[in-house]
Amino acid sequence: MNTPSRRSILTATLAAGLVGCGSQRSEEPVVGTVPPTGGSVADGKQALERLLAGNARFVVAQEQDLDEGIARRIAVSKGQHPFATILGCVDSRVPIELVFDQGLGDLVVVRSAGGALDQSVIGSLEFGVAELHTPLLLVLGHQRCGALDATLKALDKPTDHPGKLGYLVDTLAPAVRQIAGKSGDRLTNAVHANVTHVLAELRRSPVIAPLEKSGNLQLAGAYYELDTGKVTVT
Ligand SMILES: [Zn+2]
């Protein structure tokens, strides 16, 4: 019996998923047919306001009654119209949809340790803003980020990291180096410097830059405080 390899199944599934995300063929799901939970947003400013309103609910543990039932699931299976693309950290304490109290089909979420940028991360963010047309691209740093803490320590005392951990540290290092000589908590400074650095890098993207220039996309940075659950735009 000729069994397809795990890799070929994965490749076929990924290809089908991408077609489903972006194709305009009539028998395929169409982008933009199903509004996000709270309805469509007019622009990046409104998208940011909706995120912050969701976070305010999260802070006081009064989340909205999200429709995650079968009907909503089927509706978004036929199309999506997310209102924000967000880059966050992989930290288990900062799950993006929960932090902003958003549901199925609402957000494009990309996560990497420390929000480290590589080609896949940048391409995924470009996909969110250019193909799924979100009017907001938010970069979210967070309090006591372990990836940035590890980078700080590695810069203090060079360490051999196994696997690809060294790659992560190398990727985050340019932002962390920028905090040299600054007063205050080093790790907090590193988180803020990283958000600033990531936003500057994303503005070099030939996909993202023109969208921002045309006014169709807003870029923003934000900081999540583990202690309170609160997100502050920086
Ligand atoms: Zn982190």
Boltz pocket constraint, residues with backbone or C-beta under 6 A from the ligand:
constraints:
  - pocket:
      binder: B
      contacts: [[A, 89], [A, 90], [A, 91], [A, 113], [A, 114], [A, 142], [A, 144], [A, 145], [A, 146], [A, 147], [A, 148]]
      max_distance: 6.0
